[in-house]
């Protein structure tokens, strides 16, 4: 039960700080970027350090980086399929999911990650 309480407090505090920072930026579209993923990642890494130690958290952080790189490649693929090839959004996102899988698992296999 203590773990859930720590997750709730740490996650809520970090999300709130990032939301406040995002609210101060212009344009307001940056608020969405700072509201979720970075704050949740930091809270998760903080809990990982406390529970499993810094080595484990370092390995987890690399897998988060691989996921971010894969997401960028996925986003570029979707943009290309929708804008250049005039594919509808649903088929484009489904097809580009293969790009995310290949990049994410390719980086994980090539460089390693969580042990």
N, C-alpha and C positions, 0 to 999 in steps of 0.2 A: 504494500500500500504506500510505503514511503517513496518508492521509485515513481509511482504515478503522481504523487504530490510534487516531487521535485521536477518531473517533466512538465507538469502543468504550470508551475510557477516560473521555471526557467524559460520555457517556451513562450508563455504569455508576456513575460518581461521583455524578452528579446524581440518578439514580434511587435510589441508596443513601441519600443525604441526605434526600430526600423520604420514603422508606420509614421512616427513623428518626423523622422528625417525625410522620408518620402513626401510628406505633406508640405515641407518647407521648400522643396525643389520646384522649379518651373521647367518644362510644362508638367502638368499634373499627371501625365501618363507615366512618369517615373515612379509615382507612388505605388503603382501596381507591381513594378519590378522589385521594389524594396520591401514590399509588404509580406511576401510569403516565403519563397524559396531560400533566400540568404539567411533569414532569421531562423527558419526551421533547421537549416543545415548547421548553423552555429549552436543552436540548442542541442541538437543531436550529438555534435562533436563534443560539446561540454560534458554531456552525460556519459559519453563513451570514455572520455579521459578519466572521469571519476570512477566508473565501474570497471573498466578494463585496462586502463593505463594509456600513456601517450603513444606507445608503439601501435597499439590497436587503432587508436584514433587517427594516427598518421596514415595507416593503410586505408581506413575508411574514407579519409579525405581525398585520397587518390581516386577511389572509385567514384566519388562525387564529381571530381574534375573530369573523369572519363565520361560520365553521364552528361555533363554540361557540353563537352566537345561533341558528343553524339547528338545532343539536342540541336546544336548549331548546324551540324550537317543535315539533320532531318529538316530543320526549318528552311535551309537553302534548297533542299530537294523539293519540298512542298511548293516553295515560291516558283521554282523553275517549272514544275509540272503544271501549276495553275496559270502562271502568267505567260510562259512561252508556248507550252503545248496545249493550252486552253482546256485542260482536264478539269472536271468538276471537283469540288473540295473533298468530298468523301472518298472517291477513288484515289485522289492524289495523296491524301493523308494515309490511307491504307497501304498504298504502294511505297510511300516514303518510310513507312515503319520498318521495312527491310533495311533501309539505309541506317536507321538508328541501331538496329540489332547488330549489323555487321560492324559498324564503327565502335559501338560500346564493347561488344565482346571481343573484337579484334584488339582494341587497346588493353582490355583486361588480360587477354591471352599473351599479348606481346610484352607488356610492362609489369604485369602482376597487379595485385590489389589486396583486398582484405584476405587475411590469412585464415 
